[in-house]
Amino acid sequence: MDRTTPAGAPEAHDHSAHPHRWLLLAVLALAQLMVVLDGTIVNIALPDAQRELGMSDGDRTWVVTIYALAFGSLLLLGGRIADYWGRKRTFMVGMAGFAVASAIGGFAESTEMLLAARGLQGAFAALLAPASLAILTITFPTGKDRIKAFAVYGAIGGGGAAIGLLLGGVLTQYASWTWCLLVNVPIAVVAMAAGLPLIRESKAHGNTRYDLPGAILVVAGLASLVYGFSQAENGWARVETIAFLAAGAIILALFVWVESRVSNPLLPLRVLANRVRGGAFLASALTGAALLGGILFLIFYFQIVLGYSPLKSGLASLPMTLAIMVGAGVLSNLLPRTGVRLPMTVGPVVGAAGLVWLSFISVEGNYALEVLPGLILLGLGLAMIFVPLQNVALAGIDEHDAGVASAAVSATQQIGGSIGTALFTAVYTAAITAYLSGADAAQPAAHLEALVSGYSTAFIWAGVALFLAAPIGFFMIRPAKEDLLKVPDVAHVG
């Protein structure tokens, strides 16, 4: 087992000395990119898929939501499977399953088949993501290499969503919307072939029994909560909306109660009790809501109001990706000097300013003035959040909880995205209804003006959600230096 010297430097046999660790980082980054971009790559293909499969607007939203919901609600169980069954084994199974689910979705001939495939993708992503992040954590346990590795991984986490929009545009316009799913198959094959000889097997020791009651409760509670928010677009006061939201809150409260009493909790409360880690999880949820929820409406604006092609929509969103990449590169060099508290406080403010800027869009659509500055600000803000986020969330974690803590980082972002998409869709619908009630619906431009009103409202709410992460970063994100340098004591097999 690995140990750290008192000075914090790894011993000669530390796993940071993996001879091909940077090549392994490339494999893990590829896996992370595949999982993250799949949350948005389908967005641009949705109008084409809707026409071909005859989907309703509600089903169209669920193509995005069901992936994030399955992914987020099963991540904690996936993290424990990675810890107990073996991280390499879980990585390989997750990658293979994700490829199969993607192929099913690519050949879908009905809405039901596509939704089932998207849910299956999310389930296998819940195995793949925590295993990947846990492997990264033990491969780069200390020092500047760890900061650089997490900067790359974090930048992909933030930029992957935007890359998905561009790739989705290219594939939809020049091939077919189905290739937005089928493209995962060759990516998975390459990652598995490269990862097999590079990844070292590791697993937790001690109590390795699964907490099935906890798994059932967290899935049921989150599903009920997200479904309740999705029904809010039909009215917050409806019995169905209130019932599902209340049931979700009660079930999740019961989940916390169970976790405090079982000997092998799915989510040990000690993982959440740490102030710094808890703050990172809250910031992750709010960022996921703003990013996944807000970007969806930007794509609808590009294609429905401005009439952009799928490719042009992807290109129009590219500045955000570039801003994330540039911001991540600069910040990874500054982070050892600035610490993590400053960027995780300033980042949400900058990103929120970008979303508020986007709320000033118009039917005429002056891209350079109304959209571009907002995308750049949002990208820079996201870079300041994502680069330190995962490192902070895993600071000082015990090896037994490495997988579940890794899962919780991704889970909070995905569940935040699910709730954000549902919540912002509700306020978007309400804004459209309010606009049309006071406008002359017979006017040709009334419908487009109503849509723009809805998108603007969604951007403002997304900005508010992201801004709330700023005080969390300031008051809660204060990790001790020794925690950021702690080496997980991981049992390796083989």
C-alpha positions as CSV (number, residue, x, y, z in Angstrom):
1,M,0.0,0.0,0.0
2,D,1.1,3.6,-0.7
3,R,2.2,6.0,1.9
4,T,3.3,9.6,1.9
5,T,6.4,10.9,3.6
6,P,5.9,13.6,6.3
7,A,7.0,16.2,3.9
8,G,4.2,15.3,1.6
9,A,6.4,13.9,-1.2
10,P,5.5,10.5,-2.5
11,E,7.8,7.6,-1.9
12,A,9.5,5.9,-4.8
13,H,6.8,3.2,-5.1
14,D,3.9,5.7,-5.1
15,H,1.4,5.2,-7.9
16,S,2.1,8.7,-9.1
17,A,5.1,7.1,-10.7
18,H,2.9,5.2,-13.2
19,P,5.3,5.1,-16.2
20,H,2.5,6.0,-18.7
21,R,0.4,8.1,-16.5
22,W,-0.1,10.9,-19.0
23,L,-1.2,8.4,-21.7
24,L,-3.6,7.0,-19.1
25,L,-4.9,10.5,-18.5
26,A,-5.7,10.7,-22.2
27,V,-7.7,7.5,-22.0
28,L,-9.6,8.7,-18.9
29,A,-10.1,12.1,-20.5
30,L,-11.6,10.4,-23.6
31,A,-14.0,8.5,-21.3
32,Q,-15.0,11.6,-19.5
33,L,-15.5,13.4,-22.8
34,M,-17.8,10.7,-24.1
35,V,-19.9,10.7,-21.0
36,V,-20.2,14.5,-20.7
37,L,-20.8,15.4,-24.3
38,D,-23.5,12.8,-24.5
39,G,-25.5,15.1,-22.2
40,T,-25.6,17.7,-25.0
41,I,-24.6,16.1,-28.3
42,V,-28.2,15.0,-28.8
43,N,-29.6,18.5,-28.2
44,I,-28.8,19.7,-31.7
45,A,-30.2,16.5,-33.2
46,L,-33.5,16.8,-31.3
47,P,-35.4,18.8,-34.0
48,D,-34.5,16.2,-36.6
49,A,-35.1,13.2,-34.3
50,Q,-38.5,14.7,-33.3
51,R,-39.6,15.0,-36.9
52,E,-38.4,11.5,-37.8
53,L,-39.8,9.7,-34.8
54,G,-42.9,11.9,-34.4
55,M,-42.0,12.9,-30.8
56,S,-44.1,15.4,-28.8
57,D,-42.4,18.4,-27.2
58,G,-42.6,16.7,-23.9
59,D,-40.8,13.6,-25.2
60,R,-38.2,15.8,-26.8
61,T,-37.3,17.2,-23.4
62,W,-37.2,13.7,-21.8
63,V,-34.6,12.6,-24.3
64,V,-32.2,15.0,-22.5
65,T,-33.7,14.6,-19.0
66,I,-33.8,10.7,-18.8
67,Y,-30.1,10.4,-19.6
68,A,-29.1,12.9,-16.8
69,L,-31.6,11.3,-14.4
70,A,-30.5,7.7,-14.9
71,F,-26.9,8.9,-14.8
72,G,-27.2,11.0,-11.7
73,S,-29.5,8.7,-9.7
74,L,-27.3,5.6,-10.2
75,L,-23.9,7.2,-9.8
76,L,-23.7,6.6,-6.1
77,L,-24.3,2.9,-6.6
78,G,-21.9,2.9,-9.6
79,G,-19.2,4.5,-7.3
80,R,-19.7,1.7,-4.7
81,I,-19.5,-0.9,-7.4
82,A,-16.2,0.6,-8.6
83,D,-14.9,0.6,-5.1
84,Y,-15.9,-2.9,-4.2
85,W,-15.8,-4.8,-7.6
86,G,-12.7,-3.1,-8.9
87,R,-12.2,0.2,-10.7
88,K,-10.6,-1.2,-13.8
89,R,-13.2,-3.9,-14.2
90,T,-16.0,-1.4,-13.7
91,F,-14.5,1.0,-16.2
92,M,-14.4,-1.7,-18.9
93,V,-17.9,-2.9,-18.3
94,G,-19.2,0.7,-18.2
95,M,-17.5,1.5,-21.4
96,A,-18.7,-1.6,-23.2
97,G,-22.3,-1.1,-22.0
98,F,-22.3,2.5,-23.0
99,A,-21.3,1.5,-26.5
100,V,-24.1,-1.1,-26.8
101,A,-26.7,1.4,-25.4
102,S,-25.5,4.0,-27.9
103,A,-25.9,1.5,-30.8
104,I,-29.4,0.7,-29.7
105,G,-30.3,4.4,-29.6
106,G,-28.6,5.0,-33.0
107,F,-30.9,2.3,-34.6
108,A,-34.0,3.4,-32.7
109,E,-37.2,3.3,-34.7
110,S,-39.5,4.7,-32.1
111,T,-39.6,7.3,-29.3
112,E,-39.9,4.5,-26.7
113,M,-36.8,2.8,-28.1
114,L,-34.8,6.0,-28.1
115,L,-35.8,6.9,-24.5
116,A,-34.9,3.4,-23.3
117,A,-31.5,3.6,-25.0
118,R,-30.9,7.0,-23.4
119,G,-31.8,5.7,-20.0
120,L,-29.5,2.7,-20.5
121,Q,-26.7,5.0,-21.6
122,G,-27.1,6.9,-18.3
123,A,-27.0,3.7,-16.3
124,F,-23.7,2.6,-17.8
125,A,-22.3,6.1,-17.6
126,A,-23.0,5.8,-13.9
127,L,-20.5,2.9,-13.8
128,L,-17.9,4.5,-16.1
129,A,-17.7,8.0,-14.6
130,P,-16.8,7.2,-11.0
131,A,-14.4,4.5,-11.9
132,S,-12.6,6.9,-14.3
133,L,-12.4,9.6,-11.7
134,A,-11.2,7.2,-8.9
135,I,-8.5,5.8,-11.2
136,L,-7.4,9.4,-11.9
137,T,-7.3,10.2,-8.2
138,I,-5.0,7.3,-7.4
139,T,-2.8,7.7,-10.5
140,F,-2.1,11.4,-9.7
141,P,-2.1,11.5,-5.9
142,T,0.0,14.6,-5.1
143,G,1.7,17.7,-6.3
144,K,1.7,19.7,-9.5
145,D,1.0,16.7,-11.7
146,R,-2.2,16.2,-9.8
147,I,-3.3,19.8,-10.3
148,K,-2.5,19.6,-14.0
149,A,-4.3,16.3,-14.4
150,F,-7.4,17.5,-12.6
151,A,-7.3,20.7,-14.6
152,V,-7.4,18.7,-17.9
153,Y,-10.2,16.5,-16.5
154,G,-12.1,19.4,-15.2
155,A,-11.8,21.4,-18.4
156,I,-13.2,18.4,-20.3
157,G,-16.1,18.3,-17.8
158,G,-16.9,21.9,-18.5
159,G,-16.0,22.0,-22.2
160,G,-17.4,18.6,-23.1
161,A,-21.0,19.9,-23.0
162,A,-20.1,22.6,-25.6
163,I,-18.0,20.2,-27.7
164,G,-21.1,18.0,-27.8
165,L,-23.0,20.8,-29.4
166,L,-20.4,21.3,-32.2
167,L,-20.0,17.6,-32.9
168,G,-23.7,17.1,-32.8
169,G,-24.1,19.9,-35.4
170,V,-21.5,18.3,-37.7
171,L,-22.9,14.8,-37.5
172,T,-26.6,15.9,-37.8
173,Q,-26.0,18.1,-40.9
174,Y,-23.5,15.9,-42.8
175,A,-24.6,12.4,-41.7
176,S,-27.7,11.8,-39.6
177,W,-29.0,12.6,-36.1
178,T,-28.5,8.9,-35.3
179,W,-24.7,9.4,-35.6
180,C,-24.9,11.6,-32.5
181,L,-25.3,8.2,-30.7
182,L,-23.4,5.8,-33.0
183,V,-20.2,7.9,-32.7
184,N,-19.8,6.6,-29.2
185,V,-19.1,3.1,-30.4
186,P,-15.7,3.7,-32.1
187,I,-14.7,6.1,-29.2
188,A,-15.5,3.3,-26.7
189,V,-13.5,0.7,-28.7
190,V,-10.4,2.9,-28.8
191,A,-10.7,3.8,-25.1
192,M,-11.1,0.1,-24.1
193,A,-8.2,-1.0,-26.3
194,A,-5.9,1.7,-24.9
195,G,-7.0,1.4,-21.3
196,L,-6.7,-2.4,-20.9
197,P,-2.9,-2.5,-20.6
198,L,-2.6,0.9,-18.9
199,I,-5.1,0.8,-16.0
200,R,-4.1,-1.0,-12.8
201,E,-6.8,-2.8,-10.9
202,S,-7.6,-1.4,-7.5
203,K,-10.4,-1.8,-5.0
204,A,-11.4,-0.9,-1.5
205,H,-11.0,-3.3,1.5
206,G,-12.9,-3.8,4.6
207,N,-16.7,-3.7,4.6
208,T,-17.7,-4.2,1.0
209,R,-21.4,-5.1,1.3
210,Y,-23.8,-3.1,-0.9
211,D,-26.5,-0.9,0.5
212,L,-29.4,-1.9,-1.7
213,P,-32.2,-0.1,0.4
214,G,-30.2,3.1,0.1
215,A,-29.8,2.6,-3.7
216,I,-33.5,2.0,-4.2
217,L,-34.5,5.0,-2.1
218,V,-32.1,7.5,-3.7
219,V,-33.2,6.4,-7.2
220,A,-36.9,6.7,-6.3
221,G,-36.5,10.0,-4.5
222,L,-34.5,11.7,-7.3
223,A,-36.8,10.3,-10.0
224,S,-39.9,11.6,-8.2
225,L,-38.3,15.0,-7.6
226,V,-37.2,15.5,-11.3
227,Y,-40.6,14.3,-12.6
228,G,-42.3,16.7,-10.2
229,F,-40.3,19.6,-11.6
230,S,-41.0,18.4,-15.1
231,Q,-44.8,18.6,-14.4
232,A,-44.5,22.1,-13.1
233,E,-44.6,23.4,-16.7
234,N,-48.3,22.5,-16.6
235,G,-48.8,24.4,-13.3
236,W,-47.1,24.5,-9.9
237,A,-50.4,24.2,-8.0
238,R,-51.4,21.0,-9.8
239,V,-51.9,18.0,-7.5
240,E,-49.5,15.8,-9.6
241,T,-46.7,18.4,-9.4
242,I,-47.1,18.9,-5.6
243,A,-47.4,15.1,-5.0
244,F,-44.3,14.1,-6.8
245,L,-42.2,17.0,-5.4
246,A,-43.4,16.1,-1.8
247,A,-42.8,12.4,-2.3
248,G,-39.3,13.0,-3.7
249,A,-38.4,15.2,-0.7
250,I,-39.8,12.6,1.8
251,I,-38.1,9.6,0.1
252,L,-34.7,11.5,0.1
253,A,-35.2,12.4,3.7
254,L,-35.8,8.7,4.4
255,F,-32.6,7.9,2.4
256,V,-30.6,10.1,4.7
257,W,-32.1,8.5,7.7
258,V,-31.3,5.0,6.4
259,E,-27.7,6.1,5.6
260,S,-27.2,7.3,9.1
261,R,-28.0,3.8,10.5
262,V,-26.7,1.1,8.2
263,S,-23.2,-0.2,8.6
264,N,-22.4,-0.1,4.9
265,P,-24.1,3.1,3.6
266,L,-24.3,3.9,-0.1
267,L,-23.4,7.5,0.7
268,P,-21.5,7.7,4.0
269,L,-22.7,10.9,5.7
270,R,-19.0,11.5,6.6
271,V,-18.5,12.3,2.9
272,L,-21.1,15.0,3.1
273,A,-20.3,16.2,6.6
274,N,-17.0,17.7,5.6
275,R,-17.7,21.4,5.0
276,V,-15.3,21.8,2.1
277,R,-16.6,18.7,0.3
278,G,-20.2,19.6,1.0
279,G,-19.7,23.0,-0.5
280,A,-18.1,21.5,-3.6
281,F,-21.1,19.2,-4.1
282,L,-23.6,22.2,-3.7
283,A,-21.5,24.2,-6.2
284,S,-21.5,21.3,-8.6
285,A,-25.3,20.9,-8.5
286,L,-25.9,24.6,-9.1
287,T,-23.4,24.7,-11.9
288,G,-24.9,21.6,-13.5
289,A,-28.4,23.2,-13.4
290,A,-27.2,26.4,-15.0
291,L,-25.0,24.7,-17.7
292,L,-27.3,21.8,-18.9
293,G,-30.5,23.7,-18.3
294,G,-29.3,27.0,-19.8
295,I,-27.5,25.6,-22.9
296,L,-30.6,23.6,-24.1
297,F,-32.5,26.9,-24.6
298,L,-29.6,28.5,-26.4
299,I,-29.7,25.8,-29.0
300,F,-33.5,26.1,-29.4
301,Y,-33.0,29.9,-29.9
302,F,-30.3,29.3,-32.6
303,Q,-32.4,26.8,-34.6
304,I,-36.0,27.8,-34.0
305,V,-35.8,31.6,-33.8
306,L,-32.6,32.4,-35.9
307,G,-33.0,29.5,-38.3
308,Y,-29.4,28.2,-37.9
309,S,-28.5,24.9,-39.4
310,P,-27.3,22.2,-36.9
311,L,-23.7,22.9,-37.9
312,K,-24.0,26.6,-37.6
313,S,-25.7,26.1,-34.1
314,G,-22.7,24.1,-33.0
315,L,-20.2,26.7,-34.4
316,A,-22.2,29.5,-32.7
317,S,-21.6,27.8,-29.3
318,L,-17.9,27.2,-29.9
319,P,-16.7,30.4,-28.2
320,M,-17.8,29.0,-24.9
321,T,-15.7,25.9,-25.4
322,L,-12.7,28.0,-26.4
323,A,-13.1,30.2,-23.4
324,I,-13.2,27.2,-21.1
325,M,-10.1,25.7,-22.7
326,V,-8.1,29.0,-22.5
327,G,-9.4,29.7,-19.0
328,A,-8.5,26.2,-17.8
329,G,-5.0,26.5,-19.2
330,V,-4.3,29.8,-17.5
331,L,-5.9,28.7,-14.2
332,S,-4.1,25.4,-13.9
333,N,-0.8,27.4,-13.8
334,L,-2.2,30.0,-11.3
335,L,-4.0,27.6,-9.0
336,P,-0.9,26.7,-6.9
337,R,-0.6,30.4,-6.0
338,T,-4.2,31.6,-5.9
339,G,-5.7,28.6,-4.1
340,V,-9.1,27.2,-4.9
341,R,-11.3,29.6,-2.9
342,L,-10.8,32.6,-5.1
343,P,-11.7,31.0,-8.5
344,M,-14.7,29.1,-7.0
345,T,-16.0,32.4,-5.7
346,V,-15.3,34.6,-8.7
347,G,-16.2,31.9,-11.3
348,P,-20.0,31.7,-10.5
349,V,-20.2,35.5,-10.6
350,V,-18.6,35.7,-14.1
351,G,-20.6,32.8,-15.4
352,A,-23.9,34.3,-14.1
353,A,-23.0,37.6,-15.8
354,G,-22.7,35.7,-19.0
355,L,-26.1,34.1,-18.6
356,V,-27.7,37.4,-17.7
357,W,-26.1,38.9,-20.9
358,L,-27.8,36.1,-22.9
359,S,-31.1,37.1,-21.5
360,F,-31.0,40.2,-23.8
361,I,-31.4,38.2,-27.0
362,S,-33.9,39.4,-29.6
363,V,-35.8,37.9,-32.5
364,E,-33.5,39.8,-34.9
365,G,-30.5,38.1,-33.3
366,N,-27.4,40.2,-33.3
367,Y,-24.9,37.4,-32.5
368,A,-21.8,39.5,-32.0
369,L,-23.5,41.8,-29.5
370,E,-26.2,39.7,-27.8
371,V,-24.7,36.2,-27.7
372,L,-20.9,36.2,-28.1
373,P,-19.9,38.2,-25.0
374,G,-22.3,36.1,-22.9
375,L,-20.8,32.8,-24.2
376,I,-17.2,34.1,-23.4
377,L,-18.1,35.2,-19.9
378,L,-20.0,31.9,-19.3
379,G,-17.0,29.9,-20.5
380,L,-14.5,31.7,-18.4
381,G,-16.7,31.4,-15.3
382,L,-17.2,27.6,-15.9
383,A,-13.4,27.2,-16.3
384,M,-12.9,28.8,-12.9
385,I,-15.4,26.4,-11.3
386,F,-14.6,23.1,-13.0
387,V,-10.8,23.2,-12.8
388,P,-10.6,23.1,-9.0
389,L,-14.0,21.5,-8.3
390,Q,-13.2,17.8,-8.6
391,N,-9.9,18.2,-6.8
392,V,-11.6,20.0,-3.9
393,A,-14.4,17.5,-3.7
394,L,-11.9,14.7,-3.3
395,A,-9.5,16.5,-1.0
396,G,-8.6,14.4,2.0
397,I,-11.0,11.5,1.1
398,D,-10.3,8.1,2.6
399,E,-9.5,5.4,0.0
400,H,-12.6,3.4,1.0
401,D,-14.8,6.2,-0.1
402,A,-12.8,7.3,-3.2
403,G,-15.3,5.8,-5.7
404,V,-18.5,7.1,-4.0
405,A,-17.0,10.6,-3.5
406,S,-16.0,10.6,-7.1
407,A,-19.6,9.5,-8.0
408,A,-21.1,12.2,-5.8
409,V,-19.2,14.9,-7.8
410,S,-20.7,13.8,-11.1
411,A,-24.1,12.9,-9.5
412,T,-24.7,16.4,-8.1
413,Q,-23.9,17.9,-11.5
414,Q,-26.2,15.5,-13.4
415,I,-29.0,15.7,-11.0
416,G,-28.6,19.5,-10.9
417,G,-28.9,19.4,-14.7
418,S,-32.0,17.3,-14.6
419,I,-33.7,19.5,-12.1
420,G,-32.5,22.6,-13.8
421,T,-33.8,21.5,-17.2
422,A,-37.2,20.6,-15.7
423,L,-37.3,23.8,-13.6
424,F,-36.2,26.2,-16.4
425,T,-38.6,24.5,-18.8
426,A,-41.4,25.3,-16.4
427,V,-40.5,29.0,-16.1
428,Y,-39.9,29.1,-19.9
429,T,-43.4,27.8,-20.5
430,A,-44.9,30.2,-18.0
431,A,-43.1,33.2,-19.6
432,I,-44.5,32.2,-23.0
433,T,-48.0,31.9,-21.7
434,A,-47.7,35.3,-19.9
435,Y,-46.4,37.0,-23.0
436,L,-49.0,35.6,-25.4
437,S,-51.8,36.6,-22.9
438,G,-50.9,40.2,-23.3
439,A,-49.9,40.2,-27.0
440,D,-51.8,40.0,-30.3
441,A,-51.4,36.4,-31.2
442,A,-52.5,37.1,-34.8
443,Q,-49.3,39.1,-35.4
444,P,-46.7,37.0,-37.3
445,A,-43.9,37.9,-35.0
446,A,-45.8,37.2,-31.8
447,H,-44.9,33.5,-31.6
448,L,-41.2,34.2,-32.0
449,E,-41.3,37.1,-29.5
450,A,-43.0,34.8,-27.0
451,L,-40.2,32.1,-27.5
452,V,-37.5,34.7,-27.0
453,S,-39.3,35.9,-23.8
454,G,-39.3,32.3,-22.6
455,Y,-35.6,31.8,-23.4
456,S,-34.6,35.1,-21.7
457,T,-36.5,34.1,-18.6
458,A,-34.7,30.7,-18.5
459,F,-31.3,32.4,-18.9
460,I,-32.0,34.7,-16.0
461,W,-33.1,31.8,-13.7
462,A,-30.0,29.8,-14.8
463,G,-27.9,32.9,-13.9
464,V,-29.4,33.1,-10.5
465,A,-28.7,29.4,-9.9
466,L,-25.1,29.8,-10.9
467,F,-24.6,33.0,-8.8
468,L,-25.7,31.1,-5.7
469,A,-22.6,29.1,-6.0
470,A,-20.5,32.2,-5.3
471,P,-21.2,32.5,-1.5
472,I,-20.8,28.8,-1.2
473,G,-17.3,29.1,-2.7
474,F,-16.4,32.0,-0.4
475,F,-17.7,30.7,2.9
476,M,-17.3,26.9,2.5
477,I,-14.4,26.1,0.1
478,R,-11.5,26.5,2.4
479,P,-9.5,23.2,2.2
480,A,-6.4,22.6,4.2
481,K,-3.3,22.2,2.1
482,E,-2.6,18.8,3.6
483,D,-6.0,17.6,2.5
484,L,-5.3,18.6,-1.1
485,L,-2.0,16.7,-1.0
486,K,-3.3,13.6,0.8
487,V,-2.5,10.3,-1.0
488,P,-5.4,7.8,-1.0
489,D,-4.2,4.5,0.6
490,V,-5.5,2.3,-2.2
491,A,-5.3,-1.5,-2.3
492,H,-4.1,-2.5,-5.8
493,V,-4.7,-6.0,-7.2
494,G,-2.5,-7.6,-9.7
